[in-house]
């Protein structure tokens, strides 16, 4: 069994926090002009295809136990549902707004990790999450009354993503992250094609397959690339660190998303939002400091 190495896990979660909003931004840029099925198929088919050269070059084994296969199928369904909900939300909400509302999930993940996995949740982790979420509210000041029904979609994403991370944690130490990446991508692609075959005749616009080119094709490829990189970073993060450690660090995704929103979509944060960015980043850095000190004490004890 692979031992926990929190600092490595935190470094990978920082990678996730950079790549995930980049993929979301690419999806948002084409979400109104492109059927959702095409965005999802690019996202997951590239997740399947991109790691294959690494697997072939390193001789990694894709074979898995029945237990791992069952969890991969369940997490693929959950991941598709979560990604779909987020991409639909991005049609109606600014990038940073959608992420800010979804960032109730670190609380959910902490509670679920404590309830179902027996993970330790200390006062420092709870405090870091609480402070980070307070910073989140200051960044976007989300108002469900002002946003309307689409604001509920990121809340759904929060529950689904928390469940996804905990499921991944169940198999991350026994199944190689690169193999998990490609098998999950293949499973999700097959599930999407099955759904397309069943529901295509209903005539939903989001189930159409249409020719694309130029800017749309480039963004579809970016959705797949950044989705693959972010998912791989998440797989490695939960391989080396418990969810309770990773949860506070993921607030770093918010200032990254805010910066991307400013550059790409001209979404300028106000002064209160700038203060919130500082608070959320500070909470993540404080958690990194606590984990580093804990790792030093453990090394000294050994």
PAZAPA-4460 file (N, C-alpha, C; in steps of 0.05 Angstrom, whole numbers, plus 32768, in hexadecimal, padded with zeros to 4 digits):
% residues 302
    n_x    n_y    n_z   ca_x   ca_y   ca_z    c_x    c_y    c_z   seq   type   mol
   8011   7FE8   8000   8000   8000   8000   8012   8019   8000     1      X     A
   800B   802C   7FEF   801A   8045   7FED   8014   8057   8004     2      X     A
   8029   8061   8012   8025   8072   8029   801C   808E   8020     3      X     A
   800D   809C   8031   8006   80B7   802C   801E   80C9   802B     4      X     A
   801F   80DB   8018   8035   80EF   8016   8027   810A   8010     5      X     A
   801D   8117   8025   800C   812F   8022   8017   8145   8010     6      X     A
   8031   814A   8012   803C   8160   8002   803A   815A   7FE4     7      X     A
   803F   8141   7FDC   803D   813A   7FC0   8020   813C   7FB7     8      X     A
   800D   8132   7FC9   7FF1   8134   7FC2   7FE8   8151   7FBF     9      X     A
   7FF2   8163   7FCF   7FEB   817F   7FCE   7FF6   818B   7FB4    10      X     A
   800E   8184   7FAC   8019   818F   7F93   8008   8186   7F7B    11      X     A
   7FFF   816D   7F7B   7FED   8164   7F65   7FD3   8173   7F66    12      X     A
   7FC8   8178   7F7E   7FAE   8186   7F7F   7FB1   81A3   7F75    13      X     A
   7FC9   81AF   7F78   7FCE   81C9   7F6D   7FCD   81C8   7F4F    14      X     A
   7FD8   81B2   7F43   7FD7   81AF   7F27   7FBA   81AD   7F1D    15      X     A
   7FAA   819E   7F2D   7F8D   819C   7F26   7F80   81B8   7F27    16      X     A
   7F87   81C8   7F3B   7F7B   81E2   7F3E   7F82   81F5   7F27    17      X     A
   7F98   81EF   7F19   7FA0   81FF   7F02   7F92   81F5   7EE8    18      X     A
   7F93   81DB   7EE4   7F89   81D0   7ECB   7F6A   81CF   7ECA    19      X     A
   7F5D   81C9   7EE0   7F40   81C6   7EDF   7F31   81E0   7ED6    20      X     A
   7F37   81F7   7EE1   7F29   820F   7ED7   7F31   8217   7EBA    21      X     A
   7F49   820F   7EB2   7F50   8213   7E96   7F3E   8203   7E83    22      X     A
   7F39   81EA   7E8B   7F26   81D9   7E7C   7F0A   81E4   7E7D    23      X     A
   7F01   81EE   7E94   7EE7   81F9   7E97   7EE4   8212   7E86    24      X     A
   7EF9   8222   7E84   7EF8   823B   7E74   7EF5   8234   7E56    25      X     A
   7F04   821F   7E4D   7F02   8217   7E32   7EE5   820D   7E2B    26      X     A
   7ED9   81FE   7E3F   7EBE   81F5   7E3B   7EAA   820C   7E3B    27      X     A
   7EAE   821F   7E4D   7E9C   8236   7E4E   7E9D   8246   7E34    28      X     A
   7EB4   8248   7E28   7EB7   8258   7E10   7EA7   824E   7DF8    29      X     A
   7EA1   8234   7DF9   7E92   8228   7DE2   7E77   821B   7DEB    30      X     A
   7E70   821E   7E04   7E59   8210   7E0F   7E3F   8217   7E02    31      X     A
   7E3C   8230   7DF9   7E23   8238   7DEC   7E21   8230   7DCF    32      X     A
   7E38   822C   7DC3   7E39   8226   7DA6   7E3E   8209   7D9F    33      X     A
   7E42   81F8   7DB3   7E4A   81DD   7DAE   7E38   81CA   7DBE    34      X     A
   7E2D   81B5   7DB2   7E1D   81A2   7DC1   7E2D   8196   7DD8    35      X     A
   7E1F   8192   7DEF   7E2D   8189   7E07   7E39   816D   7E02    36      X     A
   7E2B   815C   7DF3   7E36   8141   7DEE   7E51   8142   7DE1    37      X     A
   7E56   8155   7DCE   7E6F   8157   7DC1   7E85   8160   7DD4    38      X     A
   7E7F   8173   7DE6   7E92   817C   7DFA   7E9A   8165   7E0C    39      X     A
   7E86   8156   7E15   7E8C   813F   7E27   7E9C   8129   7E19    40      X     A
   7E95   8123   7E00   7EA3   810E   7DF1   7EC1   8116   7DED    41      X     A
   7EC6   812E   7DE6   7EE2   8137   7DE3   7EF0   8135   7DFE    42      X     A
   7EE2   813E   7E13   7EEE   813D   7E2E   7EF7   8121   7E36    43      X     A
   7EE6   810E   7E32   7EEC   80F3   7E3C   7EFB   80E2   7E28    44      X     A
   7EF7   80E6   7E0E   7F06   80D6   7DFB   7F24   80DD   7DFC    45      X     A
   7F2A   80F7   7E01   7F46   80FF   7E04   7F51   80F6   7E1E    46      X     A
   7F41   80F5   7E33   7F4A   80EA   7E4C   7F52   80CC   7E49    47      X     A
   7F43   80BE   7E38   7F4A   80A2   7E32   7F63   80A0   7E21    48      X     A
   7F65   80B1   7E0C   7F7B   80AD   7DF8   7F96   80B8   7E01    49      X     A
   7F96   80CF   7E0E   7FB0   80DC   7E14   7FC3   80CB   7E25    50      X     A
   7FB9   80BD   7E39   7FCC   80AD   7E4A   7FD6   8093   7E3D    51      X     A
   7FCA   808B   7E27   7FD1   8071   7E1B   7FEF   806F   7E14    52      X     A
   7FFC   8084   7E08   8019   8082   7E02   8029   807E   7E1C    53      X     A
   8021   808A   7E32   8030   8086   7E4B   802D   806A   7E54    54      X     A
   8015   805F   7E52   8011   8043   7E5B   8021   8030   7E4A    55      X     A
   8022   8034   7E30   8031   8022   7E1E   804F   8025   7E23    56      X     A
   8058   803D   7E27   8075   8042   7E2B   807F   8037   7E45    57      X     A
   806E   8037   7E5A   8077   802F   7E75   806F   8012   7E7B    58      X     A
   805F   8006   7E6B   8056   7FEA   7E70   8043   7FE8   7E87    59      X     A
   8034   7FFD   7E8D   8020   7FFC   7EA3   800A   7FE8   7E9C    60      X     A
   7FFF   7FDC   7EB0   7FEA   7FC8   7EAC   7FCF   7FD4   7EB2    61      X     A
   7FBD   7FD1   7E9F   7FA2   7FDC   7EA2   7F90   7FC9   7EB2    62      X     A
   7F98   7FAF   7EB3   7F87   7F9B   7EC1   7F80   7FA5   7EDD    63      X     A
   7F68   7F9E   7EE6   7F5F   7FA8   7F00   7F4C   7F93   7F0C    64      X     A
   7F47   7F95   7F26   7F35   7F84   7F34   7F18   7F8C   7F2D    65      X     A
   7F05   7F7A   7F33   7EE9   7F80   7F2E   7EE0   7F97   7F40    66      X     A
   7EEB   7F99   7F58   7EE4   7FAF   7F6A   7EEC   7FCA   7F5E    67      X     A
   7F04   7FCB   7F53   7F0E   7FE4   7F47   7EFD   7FEB   7F2F    68      X     A
   7EF6   7FD7   7F1F   7EE5   7FDC   7F07   7ECA   7FE7   7F0F    69      X     A
   7EBE   7FDC   7F24   7EA4   7FE6   7F2C   7EA6   8003   7F35    70      X     A
   7EBB   800A   7F44   7EBE   8025   7F4E   7EC3   8038   7F36    71      X     A
   7ED3   802F   7F22   7ED8   8040   7F0B   7EBE   8046   7EFC    72      X     A
   7EAD   8032   7EF9   7E94   8037   7EEB   7E82   804B   7EFA    73      X     A
   7E80   8047   7F14   7E70   8059   7F24   7E7B   8076   7F23    74      X     A
   7E95   8078   7F27   7EA1   8093   7F27   7EA0   80A0   7F0B    75      X     A
   7E9F   8090   7EF6   7E9C   809B   7EDB   7E81   80A7   7ED8    76      X     A
   7E6C   809A   7EE1   7E51   80A5   7EE0   7E50   80BF   7EF0    77      X     A
   7E5B   80BF   7F08   7E5B   80D7   7F19   7E6B   80ED   7F0C    78      X     A
   7E82   80E7   7F00   7E92   80FB   7EF3   7E84   8108   7EDC    79      X     A
   7E77   80F7   7ECB   7E69   8102   7EB4   7E53   8115   7EBD    80      X     A
   7E44   810C   7ED2   7E2E   811D   7EDC   7E39   8138   7EE7    81      X     A
   7E4F   8137   7EF6   7E5B   814F   7F01   7E65   8162   7EEC    82      X     A
   7E74   8157   7ED8   7E7F   8168   7EC3   7E69   8174   7EB2    83      X     A
   7E54   8164   7EAC   7E3D   816E   7E9D   7E30   8185   7EAC    84      X     A
   7E2B   8181   7EC6   7E1E   8197   7ED6   7E2F   81B0   7ED6    85      X     A
   7E49   81AD   7ED8   7E5A   81C5   7ED8   7E5A   81D3   7EBD    86      X     A
   7E5D   81C3   7EA8   7E5D   81D0   7E8D   7E43   81DE   7E87    87      X     A
   7E2C   81D2   7E8F   7E13   81E0   7E8B   7E11   81F9   7E9C    88      X     A
   7E1B   81F8   7EB5   7E1B   820F   7EC6   7E2B   8226   7EB9    89      X     A
   7E41   821F   7EAC   7E53   8233   7EA0   7E45   8242   7E89    90      X     A
   7E2F   8237   7E7E   7E20   8245   7E6A   7E12   825E   7E75    91      X     A
   7E0D   825D   7E90   7DFD   8272   7E9C   7E0D   8282   7EB0    92      X     A
   7E22   8277   7EBB   7E31   8285   7ED1   7E4D   828B   7EC8    93      X     A
   7E58   82A1   7ED2   7E75   82A6   7ECF   7E85   828F   7EDA    94      X     A
   7E9D   828B   7ECF   7EAE   8274   7ED7   7EB3   8274   7EF6    95      X     A
   7EBC   828A   7F00   7EC2   828B   7F1D   7EA9   8289   7F2E    96      X     A
   7E92   8293   7F25   7E79   8290   7F34   7E72   8273   7F38    97      X     A
   7E73   8264   7F21   7E6B   8248   7F22   7E7E   8238   7F35    98      X     A
   7E98   823E   7F34   7EAA   8230   7F45   7EA6   8238   7F62    99      X     A
   7EA0   8251   7F67   7E9C   825B   7F83   7E85   824D   7F90   100      X     A
   7E6F   824A   7F81   7E57   823C   7F8C   7E5E   821F   7F90   101      X     A
   7E6C   8213   7F7E   7E73   81F6   7F80   7E86   81F1   7F97   102      X     A
   7E93   8206   7FA1   7EA7   8201   7FB6   7E9D   81FD   7FD2   103      X     A
   7E84   81F4   7FD3   7E7A   81E9   7FED   7E85   81CC   7FEF   104      X     A
   7E90   81C1   7FD9   7E97   81A5   7FDA   7EAE   819E   7FED   105      X     A
   7EC2   81B0   7FF3   7ED6   81A7   8006   7ECA   81A0   8022   106      X     A
   7EB5   81AF   8029   7EA7   81A8   8042   7E9A   818C   8040   107      X     A
   7E8D   8188   8029   7E80   816E   8025   7E95   8158   8025   108      X     A
   7EAC   815D   8018   7EC1   8148   8016   7ECD   8142   8031   109      X     A
   7ED1   8157   8042   7EDB   8152   805D   7EC8   8141   806D   110      X     A
   7EAE   8147   806C   7E9B   8138   807B   7E98   811C   8071   111      X     A
   7E98   8118   8057   7E96   80FD   804B   7EAF   80ED   8051   112      X     A
   7EC6   80F9   804F   7EDF   80EB   8055   7EDF   80E2   8072   113      X     A
   7ED5   80F2   8084   7ED4   80EB   80A1   7EBF   80D5   80A6   114      X     A
   7EA8   80D7   8098   7E92   80C4   809D   7E97   80A9   8091   115      X     A
   7EA1   80A9   8078   7EA2   8090   8069   7EBE   8083   8068   116      X     A
   7ED3   8094   806B   7EEE   8089   8068   7EFD   808A   8083   117      X     A
   7EF1   8096   8097   7EFF   8097   80B1   7F17   80A9   80B1   118      X     A
   7F18   80BD   809E   7F2F   80CF   809D   7F2E   80E3   80B4   119      X     A
   7F45   80EB   80BD   7F47   80FE   80D3   7F42   811A   80C8   120      X     A
   7F31   8129   80D6   7F2B   8144   80CE   7F30   8156   80E6   121      X     A
   7F48   8162   80E7   7F4F   8172   80FD   7F45   818F   80FB   122      X     A
   7F49   819D   8111   7F3F   81B9   8112   7F4D   81CB   80FE   123      X     A
   7F67   81C5   80F7   7F75   81D5   80E4   7F69   81D3   80C8   124      X     A
   7F62   81BA   80C1   7F56   81B6   80A6   7F3A   81C2   80A4   125      X     A
   7F2A   81BF   80B9   7F10   81CB   80BA   7F12   81E9   80B8   126      X     A
   7F24   81F5   80C7   7F28   8212   80C7   7F31   821C   80AC   127      X     A
   7F44   820D   809F   7F4E   8215   8085   7F37   8215   8070   128      X     A
   7F26   8200   8071   7F0F   81FE   805F   7EFC   8215   8064   129      X     A
   7EF6   821B   807D   7EE3   8230   8083   7EED   824B   807A   130      X     A
   7F06   8251   807F   7F12   826A   8077   7F12   826C   8058   131      X     A
   7F1A   8256   804B   7F1A   8256   802E   7EFF   825B   8022   132      X     A
   7EEB   824F   802E   7ED0   8253   8023   7EC6   8270   8028   133      X     A
   7ECE   827B   803F   7EC7   8297   8044   7ED4   82A9   802E   134      X     A
   7EED   82A3   8027   7EFA   82B1   8011   7EEB   82AD   7FF7   135      X     A
   7EE0   8295   7FF3   7ED1   8290   7FDA   7EB9   82A2   7FD8   136      X     A
   7EAA   82A4   7FEE   7E93   82B6   7FEE   7E9A   82D3   7FE8   137      X     A
   7EB1   82DB   7FF2   7EB9   82F6   7FED   7EC2   82FA   7FD0   138      X     A
   7ECC   82E5   7FC3   7ED5   82E8   7FA7   7EBD   82ED   7F95   139      X     A
   7EA8   82DE   7F98   7E92   82DF   7F85   7E79   82EA   7F91   140      X     A
   7E76   82EA   7FAB   7E5D   82F1   7FB9   7E45   82E5   7FAB   141      X     A
   7E44   82CA   7FA9   7E2F   82BD   7F99   7E14   82C1   7FA6   142      X     A
   7E00   82C5   7F96   7DE5   82C9   7F9F   7DD2   82B7   7F8F   143      X     A
   7DC7   82A3   7F9D   7DB5   8291   7F8F   7D9D   829F   7F84   144      X     A
   7D94   82B4   7F93   7D7D   82C3   7F8A   7D82   82D1   7F70   145      X     A
   7D9B   82DC   7F6D   7DA2   82EB   7F55   7DA8   82D9   7F3D   146      X     A
   7DB5   82C2   7F42   7DBD   82B0   7F2D   7DA6   829F   7F23   147      X     A
   7D95   8296   7F35   7D7E   8285   7F2D   7D85   8268   7F2E   148      X     A
   7D75   8258   7F20   7D77   823B   7F20   7D93   8230   7F18   149      X     A
   7DA0   823C   7F04   7DBB   8231   7EFD   7DCE   8230   7F14   150      X     A
   7DCA   8240   7F29   7DDD   8240   7F40   7DDB   8226   7F4F   151      X     A
   7DC6   8216   7F4B   7DC4   81FD   7F59   7DD6   81E8   7F4C   152      X     A
   7DDD   81EB   7F33   7DEE   81D7   7F25   7E09   81D5   7F32   153      X     A
   7E18   81EA   7F38   7E31   81E7   7F46   7E2F   81DA   7F61   154      X     A
   7E18   81DD   7F6F   7E14   81CF   7F88   7E13   81B1   7F83   155      X     A
   7E05   81A9   7F6E   7E05   818C   7F66   7E21   8183   7F60   156      X     A
   7E30   8194   7F51   7E4C   818D   7F4B   7E5C   8188   7F64   157      X     A
   7E57   8198   7F79   7E66   8195   7F92   7E62   817A   7F9E   158      X     A
   7E49   8171   7FA0   7E44   8156   7FAB   7E50   8140   7F99   159      X     A
   7E4D   8142   7F7F   7E58   812E   7F6D   7E76   812D   7F6E   160      X     A
   7E83   8144   7F6F   7EA0   8144   7F6F   7EAC   813A   7F89   161      X     A
   7E9F   8141   7F9F   7EA8   8136   7FB9   7EA6   8118   7FB9   162      X     A
   7E90   810D   7FAE   7E8D   80F0   7FAC   7EA2   80E4   7F9A   163      X     A
   7EA8   80F1   7F84   7EBC   80E8   7F71   7ED7   80E6   7F7D   164      X     A
   7EDF   80FA   7F8D   7EFA   80FA   7F99   7EFC   80E3   7FAD   165      X     A
   7EE7   80DF   7FBD   7EE8   80CA   7FD1   7EE8   80AE   7FC4   166      X     A
   7EDA   80AB   7FAE   7EDB   8091   7F9F   7EF7   808D   7F94   167      X     A
   7F03   80A2   7F89   7F1D   80A0   7F7E   7F31   8098   7F94   168      X     A
   7F2E   80A3   7FAB   7F3F   809D   7FC2   7F3E   807F   7FC8   169      X     A
   7F27   8072   7FC3   7F24   8056   7FCA   7F36   8044   7FB9   170      X     A
   7F3C   804C   7FA1   7F4C   803B   7F8F   7F66   8047   7F87   171      X     A
   7F6C   8060   7F8F   7F84   806E   7F86   7F9E   8061   7F8D   172      X     A
   7F9E   8053   7FA4   7FB7   8047   7FAD   7FBC   802B   7FA1   173      X     A
   7FA7   801F   7F96   7FAA   8004   7F8B   7FA9   8003   7F6D   174      X     A
   7FA2   8019   7F60   7FA0   8019   7F43   7FAF   8032   7F38   175      X     A
   7FC0   802D   7F24   7FD1   8043   7F1A   7FC1   805A   7F0F   176      X     A
   7FC8   8073   7F17   7FB8   808B   7F0F   7FB7   808E   7EF0   177      X     A
   7FCC   8088   7EE2   7FCB   808B   7EC5   7FB8   8077   7EB8   178      X     A
   7FB9   805E   7EC2   7FA6   804A   7EB8   7F89   8051   7EC0   179      X     A
   7F86   805B   7ED8   7F6B   8064   7EE1   7F61   807A   7ECF   180      X     A
   7F73   808C   7EC6   7F6B   80A2   7EB4   7F60   8097   7E9A   181      X     A
   7F6F   8085   7E8D   7F66   807C   7E73   7F4E   806A   7E74   182      X     A
   7F4D   8059   7E89   7F36   8047   7E8C   7F1C   8057   7E92   183      X     A
   7F1F   806B   7EA3   7F08   807D   7EA9   7EFF   808C   7E90   184      X     A
   7F12   8095   7E80   7F0B   80A3   7E68   7EFD   8091   7E55   185      X     A
   7F06   8078   7E52   7EF9   8065   7E40   7EDD   805F   7E4A   186      X     A
   7EDB   8059   7E64   7EC1   8053   7E70   7EAD   8069   7E6B   187      X     A
   7EB6   8082   7E70   7EA4   8099   7E6D   7E9C   809D   7E50   188      X     A
   7EAF   8099   7E3E   7EA9   809C   7E21   7E94   8087   7E19   189      X     A
   7E97   806E   7E22   7E83   8059   7E1B   7E68   8060   7E26   190      X     A
   7E67   8069   7E3F   7E4E   8071   7E4C   7E40   8088   7E3C   191      X     A
   7E50   809B   7E34   7E45   80B2   7E25   7E3A   80A9   7E0A   192      X     A
   7E49   8098   7DFC   7E40   808E   7DE2   7E26   807E   7DE5   193      X     A
   7E24   806E   7DFB   7E0C   805F   7E00   7DF4   8072   7E05   194      X     A
   7DF9   8087   7E15   7DE4   809B   7E1A   7DDC   80A9   7E00   195      X     A
   7DEF   80B0   7DF0   7DEA   80BD   7DD6   7DD8   80AB   7DC4   196      X     A
   7DDF   8091   7DC3   7DD0   807E   7DB2   7DB3   807C   7DBC   197      X     A
   7DAF   807C   7DD6   7D94   8079   7DE1   7D83   8092   7DDD   198      X     A
   7D8F   80A9   7DE2   7D7F   80C2   7DE3   7D81   80D4   7DCB   199      X     A
   7D92   80CC   7DB7   7D96   80DD   7DA0   7D7C   80E2   7D91   200      X     A
   7D6B   80CE   7D8F   7D52   80D0   7D7F   7D3F   80E4   7D8B   201      X     A
   7D43   80EC   7DA5   7D31   80FF   7DB1   7D35   811C   7DA6   202      X     A
   7D4B   8120   7D98   7D4F   8139   7D8B   7D5A   8150   7D9C   203      X     A
   7D65   8149   7DB3   7D71   815E   7DC4   7D89   816B   7DB6   204      X     A
   7D8A   8186   7DB7   7DA0   8194   7DAA   7DBB   818C   7DB5   205      X     A
   7DBC   8188   7DCF   7DD6   8181   7DDC   7DE0   8165   7DD6   206      X     A
   7DCF   8155   7DC8   7DD8   813A   7DC1   7DE0   8138   7DA4   207      X     A
   7DE0   814E   7D96   7DE8   814D   7D7A   7E06   814C   7D76   208      X     A
   7E0F   813F   7D61   7E2B   813E   7D59   7E2D   814E   7D40   209      X     A
   7E3C   8165   7D41   7E3D   8177   7D2A   7E5B   817B   7D23   210      X     A
   7E60   8182   7D0A   7E7C   8188   7D02   7E85   81A3   7D0F   211      X     A
   7E9E   81A3   7D17   7EA9   81BB   7D24   7EC5   81C0   7D18   212      X     A
   7ECE   81D8   7D1C   7EE9   81DF   7D13   7EF2   81F8   7D20   213      X     A
   7F0A   8201   7D1A   7F14   821A   7D23   7F15   821C   7D42   214      X     A
   7F0A   8232   7D4C   7F0C   8239   7D68   7EFD   8224   7D79   215      X     A
   7EE7   821A   7D70   7ED7   8206   7D7F   7EE7   81EC   7D82   216      X     A
   7EF3   81E3   7D6C   7F03   81CB   7D6D   7F1B   81CE   7D80   217      X     A
   7F28   81E5   7D7F   7F3F   81EA   7D90   7F36   81E9   7DAE   218      X     A
   7F20   81F5   7DB4   7F16   81F5   7DD0   7F0D   81D9   7DD8   219      X     A
   7F02   81CA   7DC6   7EFB   81AE   7DCD   7F14   819E   7DD5   220      X     A
   7F29   81A3   7DC5   7F42   8195   7DCC   7F4E   819E   7DE6   221      X     A
   7F4B   81B8   7DEC   7F54   81C2   7E06   7F44   81B7   7E1D   222      X     A
   7F2A   81B4   7E19   7F19   81A8   7E2D   7F23   818C   7E34   223      X     A
   7F29   817C   7E1F   7F34   8161   7E23   7F4F   8161   7E30   224      X     A
   7F61   8173   7E27   7F7C   8173   7E31   7F7C   817B   7E4F   225      X     A
   7F70   8192   7E55   7F70   819B   7E71   7F5F   8189   7E83   226      X     A
   7F4A   817E   7E78   7F3B   816B   7E88   7F4B   8152   7E8F   227      X     A
   7F5B   8149   7E7C   7F6C   8131   7E81   7F81   8138   7E95   228      X     A
   7F8F   814F   7E92   7FA4   8156   7EA5   7F99   815A   7EC1   229      X     A
   7F82   8168   7EC4   7F77   816D   7EDE   7F6E   8153   7EEC   230      X     A
   7F62   8141   7EDC   7F59   8128   7EE7   7F71   8117   7EF0   231      X     A
   7F86   8117   7EE1   7F9E   8108   7EE8   7FAA   8113   7F01   232      X     A
   7FAC   812D   7F03   7FB6   813A   7F1C   7FA5   8132   7F34   233      X     A
   7F8B   8131   7F31   7F79   8129   7F47   7F7E   810C   7F4F   234      X     A
   7F82   80FA   7F3B   7F87   80DE   7F41   7FA0   80DB   7F52   235      X     A
   7FB5   80E9   7F4A   7FCE   80E8   7F59   7FCB   80F5   7F75   236      X     A
   7FBD   810B   7F76   7FB9   8119   7F90   7FAD   8107   7FA4   237      X     A
   7F97   80F9   7F9D   7F89   80E8   7FB1   7F99   80CE   7FB6   238      X     A
   7FAC   80C8   7FA4   7FBD   80B1   7FA9   7FD0   80B6   7FC0   239      X     A
   7FD8   80D0   7FC3   7FEC   80D6   7FD7   7FE2   80E5   7FF0   240      X     A
   7FC9   80EF   7FEF   7FBF   80FE   8006   7FA2   80FA   800A   241      X     A
   7F99   80FA   8023   7F7C   80F7   8029   7F6C   810F   8021   242      X     A
   7F52   810B   801D   7F41   8121   8013   7F41   8138   8027   243      X     A
   7F43   8133   8041   7F43   8148   8055   7F5A   815B   8051   244      X     A
   7F71   8150   8048   7F89   8161   8043   7F85   8171   8029   245      X     A
   7F79   8165   8015   7F78   8172   7FFB   7F62   8187   7FFA   246      X     A
   7F4D   8184   8009   7F36   8196   8007   7F3D   81B3   800A   247      X     A
   7F4C   81BC   801E   7F52   81D9   8021   7F63   81E3   800A   248      X     A
   7F75   81D3   7FFF   7F86   81DC   7FEA   7F77   81E3   7FD0   249      X     A
   7F60   81D6   7FCC   7F52   81DA   7FB3   7F46   81F6   7FB0   250      X     A
   7F47   8206   7FC6   7F3E   8222   7FC3   7F50   8232   7FB1   251      X     A
   7F68   8227   7FAB   7F7A   8235   7F99   7F6D   8236   7F7D   252      X     A
   7F5B   8224   7F77   7F4E   8224   7F5D   7F3E   823E   7F59   253      X     A
   7F35   824A   7F6E   7F24   8262   7F6B   7F33   827A   7F61   254      X     A
   7F4A   8282   7F6C   7F58   8298   7F60   7F62   8292   7F44   255      X     A
   7F68   8279   7F3E   7F70   8272   7F23   7F58   8276   7F10   256      X     A
   7F41   826D   7F18   7F29   8271   7F07   7F22   828E   7F04   257      X     A
   7F26   829E   7F1A   7F21   82BB   7F18   7F33   82C8   7F04   258      X     A
   7F4D   82C0   7F05   7F60   82CC   7EF2   7F5A   82C4   7ED5   259      X     A
   7F52   82AB   7ED1   7F4A   82A2   7EB6   7F31   82B1   7EAD   260      X     A
   7F1E   82B5   7EBF   7F06   82C3   7EB8   7F0C   82E0   7EB0   261      X     A
   7F1F   82EC   7EBD   7F27   8308   7EB7   7F34   8309   7E9B   262      X     A
   7F46   82F7   7E96   7F56   82F8   7E7D   7F45   82F0   7E65   263      X     A
   7F35   82DA   7E68   7F26   82CF   7E52   7F0B   82DB   7E4E   264      X     A
   7EFD   82E0   7E65   7EE1   82E8   7E63   7EDC   8305   7E6D   265      X     A
   7EF2   8313   7E74   7EF0   832E   7E7E   7EDE   8331   7E97   266      X     A
   7EE1   831D   7EA9   7ED3   831E   7EC2   7EE6   8328   7ED8   267      X     A
   7EE2   8342   7EDE   7EF5   834F   7EF0   7EEB   834E   7F0D   268      X     A
   7EFB   8343   7F1F   7EF3   8342   7F3C   7EF5   835D   7F48   269      X     A
   7EE2   8363   7F5B   7EE4   837D   7F6A   7EF7   837A   7F82   270      X     A
   7EF8   838F   7F92   7F0B   8390   7FA8   7F05   837A   7FBC   271      X     A
   7EEB   8376   7FC2   7EE4   8361   7FD5   7EEC   8345   7FCB   272      X     A
   7EE9   8341   7FB0   7EF1   8328   7FA4   7F0F   8324   7FA6   273      X     A
   7F1F   833A   7FA3   7F3C   8338   7FA5   7F44   8330   7FC1   274      X     A
   7F36   833B   7FD5   7F3C   8332   7FF1   7F35   8315   7FF4   275      X     A
   7F1F   830C   7FE9   7F17   82F0   7FEB   7F2B   82DE   7FDE   276      X     A
   7F37   82E6   7FC7   7F4B   82D6   7FBA   7F63   82D2   7FCD   277      X     A
   7F6B   82E8   7FDA   7F82   82E6   7FEC   7F7C   82D4   8004   278      X     A
   7F63   82D5   800E   7F5C   82C3   8024   7F5C   82A6   801C   279      X     A
   7F50   82A0   8005   7F4F   8284   7FFC   7F6A   8278   7FF6   280      X     A
   7F7B   8288   7FE9   7F97   827F   7FE5   7FA6   827C   7FFF   281      X     A
   7FA2   828F   8011   7FAF   828D   802B   7FA7   8274   803B   282      X     A
   7F8E   826C   8039   7F85   8254   8047   7F92   823B   803B   283      X     A
   7F95   823B   8020   7FA3   8224   8014   7FC0   8223   801B   284      X     A
   7FCE   823A   801C   7FEA   823B   8023   7FEE   8233   8040   285      X     A
   7FDC   823B   8052   7FDD   8234   806E   7FDB   8216   8071   286      X     A
   7FC9   8209   8061   7FC7   81EC   8062   7FE0   81DF   8058   287      X     A
   7FED   81EA   8043   8006   81DF   803A   801B   81E0   8050   288      X     A
   801C   81F6   805E   802F   81FA   8074   802A   81E5   808A   289      X     A
   8011   81E1   8092   800A   81CD   80A6   8013   81B1   809E   290      X     A
   800D   81AA   8085   8014   818F   807B   8033   818B   807A   291      X     A
   8041   81A0   8072   805E   819F   8071   806A   819B   808D   292      X     A
   805F   81A9   80A1   8068   81A6   80BC   8062   818A   80C7   293      X     A
   804B   817F   80C0   8043   8165   80C9   8055   8150   80BC   294      X     A
   805C   8154   80A2   806E   8141   8095   8089   8141   80A1   295      X     A
   8093   8159   80A8   80AD   815B   80B5   80AD   814D   80D0   296      X     A
   8098   8150   80E0   8097   8143   80FA   8096   8124   80F6   297      X     A
   8088   811B   80E2   8086   80FE   80DD   80A1   80F3   80D5   298      X     A
   80AF   8102   80C4   80CA   80F9   80BB   80DD   80F9   80D2   299      X     A
   80DC   810D   80E4   80ED   810E   80FB   80E8   80F7   810E   300      X     A
   80CE   80EF   8111   80C7   80D9   8123   80D1   80BF   8119   301      X     A
   80D3   80BC   80FE   80DC   80A3   80F2   80FA   80A1   80F4   302      X     A
***
